[in-house]
Amino acid sequence: MFFLLTVQAWIALMKYPRYGGRNRHALLFYIFITFVLRTINFAANAKYTEMIWIDLRGSPGGPVALIENEMNYRINVLAIYTAQIHDWFMQALLLHRCFVIWNWSRRVMIPMITLYIAMIALSIFSLAQASTGAIVYNISIIPVFVSVQVGLTVIYTILVANRLFLMRSLMRRAMAQYDFSAYNTVVVMVIESALLSSVFSIISIVPLLCHLTGVTIYASCLGWSVQVRLDKKPELPCLCTLVVC
């Protein structure tokens, strides 16, 4: 599905150059780099999941030990790093859309860019902490990172939806006979695209704060594999892997 969407976007920009305008080459690069990063992330994540539940299942400690020591495996490190960088690009595109809709207003740009820089800084700090051997779900900064990321998405959604509703209202006053259904459609698309990401991100914060153990939540939409265990009964192995794509 992601490959098909990538091809369609690429063809649209190549076939109709005016759609990209002066930013056409930048958009082509964005399409290419996000596809490459997400493909590498998916392949590496799938391989590491196979290692956990099939290839190395019989190793000392079983799947739980493999999940706890995830940073010891280069294939998983590659998955996590590519997912993080991919997410930076995705969030940058959201910011660009927001700035364009708000006509590059400084009162919108300054706080949103500040949040974006804070998100990247927390992301880098989380990766640095994990690379020292710390168990991912025990790193105290990760709930803060996820919260900032969710906040950035929610604020973007509110700003864009509010601006579109405002423009629709102004257009309705100026041209009452005009069909304004396009504005409603765009608003619904923006809200729907952010809803699932925000919901699963908020859900993933709860077990992180509670330090639950035995379920692995791969929050791929966040670009981070959040490892959570729930083995209240020692005789029960990790049975669930929830993959959020």
C-alpha positions in Angstrom: 0.0 0.0 0.0 2.8 2.4 0.9 4.6 1.6 -2.3 1.5 2.2 -4.4 0.9 5.6 -2.7 4.5 6.5 -3.2 4.3 5.6 -6.9 1.1 7.6 -7.4 2.5 10.7 -5.7 5.7 10.5 -7.8 3.7 10.1 -11.0 1.5 13.0 -10.1 4.4 15.3 -9.6 6.2 14.1 -12.8 3.1 14.2 -14.9 1.8 17.5 -13.6 4.8 19.6 -12.6 2.7 22.7 -11.8 1.3 20.8 -8.8 4.7 20.9 -7.1 5.6 24.4 -8.3 9.0 25.6 -7.2 9.1 22.9 -4.5 8.7 20.0 -7.0 12.2 18.7 -6.5 12.0 19.0 -2.8 8.7 17.1 -2.8 10.2 14.4 -5.0 13.1 14.0 -2.6 10.7 13.9 0.3 8.7 11.1 -1.3 11.8 9.1 -2.1 13.5 9.5 1.3 10.4 8.7 3.3 9.7 5.6 1.2 13.3 4.4 1.7 13.3 5.0 5.4 10.0 3.4 6.0 10.9 0.4 3.8 14.1 -0.2 5.7 12.3 0.2 9.0 9.6 -2.3 8.1 12.0 -4.9 6.8 14.3 -4.6 9.8 11.4 -4.6 12.3 9.9 -7.7 10.6 13.3 -9.5 10.8 13.8 -8.6 14.5 10.2 -9.8 15.3 11.0 -13.1 13.5 14.2 -13.4 15.6 12.2 -12.8 18.8 9.4 -15.3 18.2 11.0 -17.9 15.9 14.7 -17.9 15.3 16.0 -17.1 18.8 12.9 -18.2 20.8 14.9 -20.9 22.6 17.7 -18.7 23.7 18.3 -18.1 27.4 15.5 -15.8 28.8 13.3 -16.4 25.7 11.5 -13.6 23.9 11.4 -11.4 27.0 15.2 -11.2 27.2 15.4 -10.4 23.5 12.9 -7.6 24.0 14.7 -6.2 27.0 18.1 -6.3 25.2 16.8 -5.0 21.9 19.6 -2.5 21.5 22.2 -5.4 21.4 20.9 -6.3 17.9 22.0 -4.2 15.0 19.0 -5.0 12.9 16.7 -3.6 15.6 18.9 -0.5 16.1 18.6 0.1 12.4 14.8 -0.2 12.6 14.5 2.3 15.5 16.9 4.9 13.9 15.2 4.8 10.5 11.8 5.1 12.1 12.9 8.1 14.1 14.4 9.9 11.1 11.3 9.0 9.0 9.1 10.6 11.7 11.1 13.8 11.7 10.4 14.1 8.0 6.7 13.4 8.4 6.3 16.0 11.2 8.2 18.5 9.1 5.7 18.1 6.3 2.8 18.7 8.8 4.5 21.9 9.9 4.9 23.1 6.4 1.2 22.5 5.7 0.2 24.3 8.8 2.5 27.3 8.0 1.1 27.5 4.5 -2.5 27.4 5.6 -1.8 30.1 8.3 0.1 32.2 5.7 3.4 31.9 7.5 2.1 33.6 10.6 4.9 34.0 13.2 2.5 33.5 16.1 1.9 30.0 14.7 5.4 29.3 13.4 7.4 30.1 16.5 5.6 27.8 19.0 5.3 25.0 16.5 9.0 25.1 15.5 9.9 25.2 19.2 7.8 22.0 19.8 9.4 20.4 16.7 12.9 21.1 17.9 12.0 19.8 21.4 10.7 16.6 19.8 13.9 16.0 17.9 16.0 16.8 20.9 14.0 14.4 23.1 14.2 11.8 20.3 18.0 12.0 20.1 18.3 11.9 23.9 16.1 8.8 24.1 18.2 7.1 21.4 21.4 8.0 23.3 20.0 6.6 26.5 18.9 3.4 24.8 22.3 3.0 23.2 24.0 2.9 26.7 22.2 -0.4 27.4 19.2 1.0 29.3 15.9 -0.9 28.9 13.8 1.2 26.5 10.5 1.2 28.5 12.4 2.2 31.7 13.9 5.4 30.1 12.1 8.2 31.9 12.4 10.6 29.0 10.4 8.5 26.6 6.9 9.4 28.0 7.9 13.0 27.7 9.0 12.5 24.1 5.8 10.7 23.2 3.7 13.4 24.9 5.4 16.2 23.0 4.9 14.2 19.8 1.3 13.7 20.4 0.9 17.3 21.4 2.5 18.5 18.2 0.0 16.4 16.1 -3.0 17.4 18.1 -2.1 21.1 18.0 -1.5 20.9 14.2 -4.9 19.3 13.7 -6.6 22.0 15.8 -4.8 24.8 14.0 -5.5 23.5 10.5 -9.1 22.6 11.2 -9.8 26.0 12.9 -8.2 27.9 10.0 -10.2 26.0 7.4 -13.4 26.5 9.2 -12.6 30.2 9.5 -11.8 30.5 5.7 -15.1 28.6 4.9 -17.0 31.1 7.0 -15.4 34.1 5.3 -16.0 32.6 1.9 -19.6 31.9 2.7 -20.2 35.5 3.6 -18.6 36.7 0.4 -20.1 34.1 -1.9 -23.2 32.5 -0.5 -23.8 30.5 -3.7 -20.4 28.8 -3.6 -20.2 25.1 -2.8 -18.1 24.8 0.4 -18.2 21.0 0.8 -14.5 20.9 -0.2 -13.5 22.6 3.1 -15.5 20.1 5.1 -13.9 17.2 3.2 -10.4 18.5 3.9 -11.1 19.1 7.6 -12.4 15.5 7.9 -9.3 14.1 6.2 -7.0 16.1 8.5 -8.8 15.0 11.6 -9.0 11.3 10.5 -5.3 11.2 9.6 -4.3 12.4 13.0 -6.9 10.6 15.1 -5.5 7.0 15.1 -1.9 8.2 15.6 -2.9 10.3 18.6 -5.1 7.6 20.1 -2.5 4.9 19.9 0.2 7.3 21.1 -1.8 8.2 24.2 -2.5 4.6 24.8 1.2 3.8 24.7 2.0 6.5 27.3 0.0 4.8 30.0 1.9 1.5 30.2 5.2 3.4 29.9 4.3 5.5 33.0 3.0 2.5 34.9 6.1 0.4 34.0 3.9 -2.6 33.0 5.7 -5.7 31.8 5.0 -8.8 29.1 3.3 -7.0 26.0 5.4 -5.5 23.2 3.7 -2.5 21.5 5.4 -1.6 18.3 4.2 1.9 17.7 5.5 2.2 14.2 3.4 5.4 13.5 5.5 7.0 16.2 8.7 5.7 14.7 9.6 4.0 18.0 9.1 0.5 19.2 7.8 0.8 22.7 8.6 -2.3 24.6 6.1 -3.2 27.4 6.0 -6.4 29.3 3.0 -7.9 31.2 4.2 -11.2 32.7 2.4 -11.1 36.1 2.6 -14.9 35.9 6.2 -16.1 35.4 5.0 -19.3 33.7 3.3 -17.3 30.9 5.6 -16.1 28.1 5.0 -12.9 26.1 2.0 -13.8 24.0 1.1 -10.6 22.3 2.7 -8.3 19.7 0.5 -5.4 18.7 1.8 -3.9 15.5 0.5 -0.4 14.9 1.3 0.7 11.3 
